[in-house]
Amino acid sequence: MDELKTMRTFVKVVDEGSFAGAARALNVANSVVTRAVAELEESLKSRLLNRTTRALSLTDVGTQYLERVRSILEDIDDANNQASEATGEVRGQLRVAAPQEFLIASLARLVPRFAQRHPGLKIQLLLSSPEATVPDDAADVTILIHNPDPLDGNFVARLLAHAEVVLCATPEYLRQHAPIAKPEDLLQHTILVPESAFERKVWLFHSNGRDGTPETATLQPQRSAITSHNAAVLIAAARGHFGIAGALSLNVADDLRAGTLQRVLPAWAAASYRVYAAVPSRSHLPRRTRAFIEFLVEHYGGEPVDPWVSGRVL
């Protein structure tokens, strides 16, 4: 039995949630994965997984074993990475997790450029929860889109950029409805924002007046005839001339450049989110991970500025 290989297979089964998922991820037959875990359990004289027709779960012994094995495999990977970095080549597999909206609107456009720089690298893009506040255990780098509150956890996060919430609508909608000169005017319009926006007691807007004096305005949250947890659905409704979308700049940057959507109240700031590249807190990051984070900083700016509003990111 190749003990190291069976350890990696066991961890993959846990991460994928099934033997079939692990087999697909490892590109081997299901029987190979099943046999490897069975051999591992036999050698340990302990059951690591509870198997049912619907799901797998760790036994108490399996939970303790998984924690130790992960640490061992990470140490081995670190040692291998340090040795291979002597060649100066960025290679291996890089796993990047990000919310779907960020993958589609931005990251998927940049990753091919990074791959072209480093042909020895294999990159896997993973979907993460848009509400995630900690790195994905299955990823080397996780993109976190977080509100202004401080991040909390045993990990390292590098600021990539800010992403502002912008108000926008189609030119046709704006021509057919009442003009908007101040936040209070929004009450006469259909506002398309995700369900999470209604968790706030008031919507707060900030602006620097004509003389530079800070101004604030508040609105009571109001629901429209269409609501959704999915921001893309609401942006699509705005593209259909239904109302004014409140969306992260990265999701509507193409529309704003093309003129299919126009900003409303551009002098007023509604909310701002932070975009981070987060990694587990480890003593040594592989060269490929460090290179990718620096690549992201290079393209997004690494400053508390919105690169989508400024036109920096294409």
N, C-alpha and C positions, 0 to 999 in steps of 0.2 A: 504493500500500500504506500502510495506517495502521500505522506502525511500532510505536507504543505498544500498540495493540490486539493486534498479532501477538505482541509480547513477553508480554503478559498471557496470551494463549492458550497460548503455549509453556510458560509456568510452570504453568498449570492442567493441561496434559497430563501434565507430570512429576508434579505433586502427586496427580493422580487415577490415574496409572499406565496410562492408555489414552486414545485419541482419543474413544472412546464415553463414557467417564466424564467427560472434560472437556466434551464436548458437552452432557451432561445437566446438569452443574454450571453451565454458561453459558447453558443453555436455547436452544441453537441446533442446527442439523442437523450430523450427523457430517461432511458434506462441507465445511461452513464451517470447522471446526477443521482438517481435513486440508489444505485449501487454504491456510489462514493459515500453518501451519507450513512447508508447501512453499515459499510465497512468502518466508518469513523465511530459510530455508536458501538459496534462490536468490539473495537479495540479499546474503547473507554469503559466498556461494560456498563454503559449508562444510556438511557433514552434522552435524546436532546430535543426531539420534536414530538408533539402530539399530532397525530394524523387523523383527520376526519374527511368525509366525502366533500365537505364544503370549504374547509380552511385548515391552515396549519397554525400551530401555536407553540411557543417555546415552553418546555418544562422548566422547573426551577433550576435544575442542573444546566439546562441549555442556556438559560438567561445568563448565568454566571460564566459559563464557558464562552459564550459569544463575546462578552465584554473583554475577557482576557485575549481571545483570539484576534479580535479587531486590533487591540494594542500591539500584539506580536506582528501581525501583518503590516501594520503601519510602520513599525520599526524596520522591518525588512525592506519595505518599499523605500523608506528614507535612505537606508544604507545603499540600496541599488541606485537610487537617484543621485546621491552624492558621488558615487563612483562613475556613473555615466556622464555626469556633468563635466567631468574633466575633458571630455571631447569638445565641449562648447556647443553641442548639437541639442536642439529642442526636439524631443521625440517622446513616444509613448502614447498613452490615452489620456485625454483631458475630458472630464465630465463637467458640464456647465448647466446649472439649473436656473430657471427664470420664469416669472409669470408669463402666461401665454401672450398677453397684450404686448409685453416688452420684447418677447422673442420675435413676434410677427412684425411689429412696428419698427424695430431698431436692430436688435442683436443679430438676427439672422442675416442682415445685410453686411454686418461687419465681420462675422466669423469667417466667411470665405477669404477675406483679405489676410486674416491671420493664418489661415491654413495654407495659403499660397506662399507666405513667408517661411513656413516650416513644413515642408512636404513630408517629413518623417513623423508627423503628428496625426493622430486620429482623434476627432472631436465628436463627442456625443452630447446632444442638446436634450435636456430633460425639462419637463413641465413642473413648476412648483406652484404652491398656493399663492394667490395675490396677497393674502393676509399674513404670509410667513414673516416671522420676526427673528428667525435663527437660520443658520445654514442648513441645507439639506444634507443628511448623513450620506446619501448616495452620490454626492457631487463634490468635485474639487473646489469649484467656485460657485457661489449662489448669488444671484442678483436679488437684492432686497429693495423694495420700494416702500419707504416708511414715512410716517408723519413726523413733524418736528420734534416729537418726544425722543429722548435719548434711547439708543439701543441698549439692551440688557442681556448679558449672557457670556459664557466662556468661549468667545470667538473673537476674531479680528475682522474689522470692516473698514474698507477704504472708500472714502467718498468719491463718487464719480461725477455727480452733477445734481442739480435741483431740477425738479419737474413741476411747473406751475399748473394749477387748474385754470384753464382759459374758458371763457364763454364765447360760443360761436354759433352761427346759423348761416343758412344759404342766403345769397343775395336776394333771391326771389321771396323768401320768407320776410326778410327785412323790408323789402319794398311794399309788401302787402299789409304790414302791421305797424302799430304806433312806434314812433321814434324812441330811442333809448339814449338818454343823456346822463342818467344817474341810476344807482342801484334800485331805488324805489320804483323806477319805471318797469323793472322786471316783473312786478306784480300784475302787469297787464298782459303778460306773455306766458306761453307754455314753456316750462323749464324742464329739461331732460337731464336728470342726474341719477347716479346709482342709489340703491336703497340705503347704503351706508351713510349718505349725506343727510338722511332724515333722522339719524341718531343724535344730531346736534340740535340743541334747543333753538339756536338762532344761526343764521348765516351771516358771517362777518366779512366786511369788505374794507380794505385799506387803500388810501391814495394820498399822494402829495398834491395839495392844491396848487393853483396857479402861482401863488406866492411862496410855494414850498412848505406851507404849513400842513402837517399831517391831518388827514381827515379819516373818519370812520363812518360806516353805515351798517345797519343791521336789517335783516329781513326775517320774517317768520317762514320756516320751510313750508313749501306748498307742493303737493303732488299733482302730476299731470295725469292725463288719461292713459298714458303708457308709462309703466315703471318696470324696472328690471335690476337685478344684481349685476348684470353683465354690462360693462361700459360700452362694448362694441355694439350691442343692440341699440342703445340709446343714441350713439353717434350715427348709426344707420338711419334711425328715425329722423334725426336732424338733417341728414343728407336728403331725406325725402320731404323736406320743407315743413316738418311737423312742429318744430319749435327751436328753442335755444339750448344747445348742449353745454353742460359743464363737464369738461373732459381734461385729462392730463394732456399737456402739450405734445408729448411724444406720440399720442394716438391720433392727433389731428394735424400734425405738422405738414404732411403732404397736401391735405385739403387746403390749408391756409396758403401754402406756396402756390397751389394751382388756382386759388380763388374760388373753389367750389364751396368753401366755407369762409366766412369773414368774422374777425374778432368783434365782440361786443364789449363795450366798456374797457378798452385796453389799458386805460390809465388806472384802473382799479384792480387790486390783487385780491383774489378770493381765498386761495389756500396754496400751500407749497409743500411738496413732498421731497424726500431725500432719496437718491439712488445710490446704493452701495454695492461693492463687490465684497462679499463676505467669505471667509475661509475658517475652518476649524482652528482653534488655538494649538499650534504644534510648533515644536522647536525648529523644524526645518521644512520649508515648502519646496516642492520640486521646481526645477528650473522652468518647466512648462507652465506651472501655475503662476509663478512670479512674472514670466514673460507675458502671459495673457492679461494679468491685472495691469501691467504697465501699458499694454496695448490699449486697454479700455480707457485708462486715464489719458492717454495720448489723444484718443478720439473724442471723449466726452468732456475733457478739460480738467477734471479733478478739482473743480472750484464750486463754490455755492452760487452758481449761475445756471440759468436754464439754456442749454445749447440748442434746443429745438425752437424756442422763441427767437433766439438770436440768429438762427440759420446755420450754426456751426456744424451740426450733424446732418448729413445727407444720406 
